Amino acid sequence: MGSISPAPDPEILPPNDGFDPPASRARRERPSWAATPATYLLVGINCAVFLAMTLRGVNPISPSPDQLFYNWGANHAGAVLIGGQWWRIVTAMFVHVGILHLATNMWCLWNLGLLAEPLIGSAGLLAVYLLTGAAGNLLSTLYNWWKDHTLGAFSVGAGASGAVFGIAGALIVLLKSDLLPVPPLELRKLRRSVIYFAAINLIIGFTISLGVVVAHTGIQIDNSAHLGGVLCGLLFAAPMVPRIGSDRKSFLNRLRLSVGMVIGILVLFGFYLAQLPR
């Protein structure tokens, strides 16, 4: 997947008339991990899970579906809907199918996270990652159940890409805000880059999947997880205002509204999945 370079932190302003207040210097000297801890945490967890998988004998280049399914919580429509293993909806977003899969997802997560975290806060980024990743995995579960349940052979799905698309979806909405202290032209360029990222990678995913169907070559892309993630990200950000430029109370209230709304929708969607005919 492509990458988006993060914008400069608009909270850090240049000194006036050569005077650089201590507080301003402290903000500039703060290490990046302290400014965006959730991004570092999410990347760290994904890498730690992959390292643990490798140390436990999972092939780091091309792990087998059985290894991902039985030992590491990859998503599987049959296990979720027949076995009641709903926890896979969450665990699957921290499991990756080889080092290349991990590297591409973490590169995108890194760039999008550094851009999104100043706008939605650390708690907001964690919420977006988990909720949009879950939305992607739930839609993937529905699609795979519809596609494969008569055969009884379900695909194994894993990866953070649904959540990455979810962060992109949230950014598409939030970067349209007039509250951000960024020149309108630069803001439009940045937002356009995020839209291109989401659109191009969705097209690539569907193209690869078409190649698999037609020529029986290539790798399987979980496009339903990507689509579910980006749609949920757009929905999550719809009631929100960015943290930068808005008052704290308004931002927190909007964040709580977004989290509660998306959780409610995902619970209802999960209930619908649970009623599917076996």
LINGI-V28535 format. One record per residue. RES is the residue in one small letter. D_FIRST is the distance of its C-alpha to the first C-alpha in Angstrom with 2 decimals. Layout:
{{RES | D_FIRST} {RES | D_FIRST}}
This chain:
{{m | 0.00} {g | 3.80} {s | 6.77} {i | 10.18} {s | 13.32} {p | 15.88} {a | 19.14} {p | 22.42} {d | 24.31} {p | 26.69} {e | 29.16} {i | 30.16} {l | 32.66} {p | 34.42} {p | 38.00} {n | 40.87} {d | 43.61} {g | 42.62} {f | 43.03} {d | 40.18} {p | 40.93} {p | 40.39} {a | 38.11} {s | 35.82} {r | 35.81} {a | 35.07} {r | 31.98} {r | 30.68} {e | 31.56} {r | 29.89} {p | 27.13} {s | 23.59} {w | 23.53} {a | 26.60} {a | 25.14} {t | 21.97} {p | 23.07} {a | 21.08} {t | 17.72} {y | 19.25} {l | 20.82} {l | 17.80} {v | 15.88} {g | 19.27} {i | 19.97} {n | 16.82} {c | 17.56} {a | 21.24} {v | 20.80} {f | 18.92} {l | 21.71} {a | 24.32} {m | 23.00} {t | 23.18} {l | 26.63} {r | 27.82} {g | 27.16} {v | 23.80} {n | 22.24} {p | 19.39} {i | 17.83} {s | 18.50} {p | 20.29} {s | 22.45} {p | 22.17} {d | 25.62} {q | 24.67} {l | 21.88} {f | 24.24} {y | 27.60} {n | 26.90} {w | 23.71} {g | 23.50} {a | 20.69} {n | 20.98} {h | 23.49} {a | 25.22} {g | 28.53} {a | 28.65} {v | 27.88} {l | 30.15} {i | 32.86} {g | 32.80} {g | 32.24} {q | 29.55} {w | 27.83} {w | 26.66} {r | 23.85} {i | 22.18} {v | 21.70} {t | 21.54} {a | 18.73} {m | 16.21} {f | 17.12} {v | 17.05} {h | 14.40} {v | 14.76} {g | 15.00} {i | 14.05} {l | 10.83} {h | 9.62} {l | 11.09} {a | 9.85} {t | 6.05} {n | 7.23} {m | 9.96} {w | 8.49} {c | 6.94} {l | 10.27} {w | 12.23} {n | 11.51} {l | 11.83} {g | 14.68} {l | 16.55} {l | 16.55} {a | 17.52} {e | 20.04} {p | 22.65} {l | 22.63} {i | 23.04} {g | 24.43} {s | 23.66} {a | 25.16} {g | 23.24} {l | 19.84} {l | 20.97} {a | 22.25} {v | 19.13} {y | 17.03} {l | 19.77} {l | 20.82} {t | 17.63} {g | 16.42} {a | 19.90} {a | 19.77} {g | 16.72} {n | 18.54} {l | 21.76} {l | 20.52} {s | 19.05} {t | 22.51} {l | 24.26} {y | 22.37} {n | 22.91} {w | 26.49} {w | 27.15} {k | 25.69} {d | 27.12} {h | 30.03} {t | 32.69} {l | 31.55} {g | 31.22} {a | 28.14} {f | 25.14} {s | 21.53} {v | 20.35} {g | 17.24} {a | 15.56} {g | 12.71} {a | 11.83} {s | 9.06} {g | 12.03} {a | 13.19} {v | 10.06} {f | 10.29} {g | 13.95} {i | 13.84} {a | 12.15} {g | 14.96} {a | 17.55} {l | 16.65} {i | 17.03} {v | 20.55} {l | 21.56} {l | 20.72} {k | 23.29} {s | 26.04} {d | 29.03} {l | 29.77} {l | 27.17} {p | 29.01} {v | 26.61} {p | 27.79} {p | 26.94} {l | 25.50} {e | 23.04} {l | 22.16} {r | 21.52} {k | 19.25} {l | 17.21} {r | 17.13} {r | 16.24} {s | 13.15} {v | 12.02} {i | 13.12} {y | 11.28} {f | 7.91} {a | 9.07} {a | 10.80} {i | 8.57} {n | 5.95} {l | 9.35} {i | 10.85} {i | 8.61} {g | 9.32} {f | 12.92} {t | 13.32} {i | 12.56} {s | 14.84} {l | 17.40} {g | 17.48} {v | 18.24} {v | 21.01} {v | 22.50} {a | 22.32} {h | 21.93} {t | 19.29} {g | 15.71} {i | 14.17} {q | 14.53} {i | 11.77} {d | 13.29} {n | 12.87} {s | 15.90} {a | 14.50} {h | 11.59} {l | 14.41} {g | 16.83} {g | 14.77} {v | 14.24} {l | 17.86} {c | 19.20} {g | 17.59} {l | 19.31} {l | 22.45} {f | 22.45} {a | 22.39} {a | 24.91} {p | 28.02} {m | 26.78} {v | 27.61} {p | 25.72} {r | 27.44} {i | 27.86} {g | 30.64} {s | 32.05} {d | 34.79} {r | 34.02} {k | 35.97} {s | 34.28} {f | 30.78} {l | 31.72} {n | 33.43} {r | 30.50} {l | 28.15} {r | 30.64} {l | 30.91} {s | 27.17} {v | 27.01} {g | 30.18} {m | 29.21} {v | 25.88} {i | 27.61} {g | 30.36} {i | 28.16} {l | 26.28} {v | 29.70} {l | 31.04} {f | 28.11} {g | 28.63} {f | 32.33} {y | 31.68} {l | 29.66} {a | 32.54} {q | 34.94} {l | 33.29} {p | 35.85} {r | 35.73}}
